[in-house]
Amino acid sequence: MSAPTDDALPHRFHDKVALVTGAASGIGRATAARLVAEGASVWCADINAAGVTETAAALAADGGDVRASRVDVTDPADCAAVVAQVVDEFGGLDVLANIAGIGGMAHFAEETPERFLRMFQVNALGPFNLSQAALPHLLERKGNILNLASTAGLIGQSYVAAYVASKHALVGLTRAMAIELGRKGIRINAVCPGGVNTAIMNDFVPPEGASMSLVSRSFLVREMQEPESVAAMIAYVCSDEAYYVNGAILSIDGGTTAG
């Protein structure tokens, strides 16, 4: 993969530094590519060391100022360490894009406490850990935080109780932080995609005996969007053009959550 090369792209991230989690694949990789294409220095982080190294190498080959490291977002020490690395090597931090996440489907009666907690650890605690670590640096440069939530953070969906609960938690975290920190010159927003053509969709296989009519309620249209579609919205929200966007929960779902 490589960064978009369209000369018509805006150059909104010149002299900006971004930390993007989940950058080994999917929306995280597409976001890293988009921010590099718009001039950012980008640190790619993911628990998948091989995948995130591949992302960084591809973007660097195209001339991007990119670094990569393996990071476990559920580990506060790991999160503090990667933020320190970013600031040390790039000189500061302007954008934190919390995109790493996991999913899965199960009948509610068969969901396990262990997997329920794991969803929260990655999808909600991870952004919390990184946001706390990054906050002093983002405040210094009047930066912003982007949390990747989901339509599952806005509406109920069948057979994904743990995922829905974790994404609702992330939406709540986004709103609470935005209110508390907004007057300090930092913005915190969430983007909520619907169906996206990425590898994580392999985790959303309906369990045996699932009602497909209930599953289909999660999608207004059958077609899925590409990760670059979501990355484009993320790039806008994280840019200075969106200076008045704070505490926003922005759906990009083909109309699924419209009513």
BELURUR-V412190 format. One record per backbone hydrogen bond with DSSP energy under -0.5 kcal/mol. CO is the residue of the C=O (numbers start at 1). NH is the residue of the N-H. Records with the same first field share a line. If there is no record, write none. Layout:
# BELURUR-V412190
CO = NH, NH
This chain:
# BELURUR-V412190
6 = 9
11 = 14
13 = 16
16 = 41
17 = 94, 95
18 = 20, 43
19 = 21, 97
20 = 45
22 = 25, 28, 29
25 = 28, 29
26 = 30
27 = 31
28 = 32
29 = 33
30 = 34
31 = 35
32 = 36
33 = 37
34 = 38
35 = 40
36 = 39
38 = 13
39 = 15
40 = 42
41 = 18
42 = 44, 67
43 = 20
44 = 69
45 = 22, 23
46 = 71
47 = 49
48 = 52
49 = 53
50 = 54
51 = 55
52 = 56
53 = 57
54 = 58
55 = 59
56 = 60
57 = 61
58 = 62
59 = 64
60 = 63
64 = 66
65 = 42
67 = 44
69 = 46
71 = 73
72 = 75
74 = 76
75 = 79
76 = 80
77 = 81
78 = 82
79 = 83
80 = 84
81 = 85
82 = 86
83 = 87
84 = 88
85 = 89
86 = 90, 92
87 = 91
94 = 144
95 = 19, 97
96 = 98, 146
97 = 21, 99
98 = 148
107 = 110, 111
108 = 111
112 = 116
113 = 117
114 = 118
115 = 119
116 = 120
117 = 121
118 = 122
119 = 123
120 = 124, 125
121 = 126
124 = 128
125 = 129
126 = 130
127 = 131
128 = 132
129 = 133
130 = 134
131 = 135
134 = 137, 138
135 = 139
136 = 140
137 = 141
138 = 143
139 = 142
143 = 187
144 = 96
145 = 147, 189
146 = 98, 148
147 = 149, 191
150 = 153
151 = 154, 155
157 = 160
159 = 106
160 = 164
161 = 165
162 = 166
163 = 167
164 = 168
165 = 169
166 = 170
167 = 171
168 = 172
169 = 173
170 = 174
171 = 175
172 = 176
173 = 177
174 = 178
175 = 179
176 = 180
177 = 181
178 = 182
181 = 184, 186
182 = 185
187 = 145
188 = 247
189 = 147
190 = 250
191 = 149, 193
192 = 252
193 = 151
195 = 225
196 = 198
198 = 201
199 = 202
200 = 203
201 = 204
203 = 105, 205
204 = 206
207 = 210
210 = 212
211 = 214, 215
212 = 216
213 = 217
214 = 217
215 = 218
216 = 219
225 = 197
226 = 229, 230
227 = 231
228 = 232
229 = 233
230 = 234
231 = 235
232 = 236
233 = 237
234 = 238
235 = 239
236 = 239, 242
239 = 242
240 = 243
242 = 245
244 = 246
248 = 190, 250
249 = 251
250 = 192
252 = 194
253 = 256
255 = 258
256 = 259
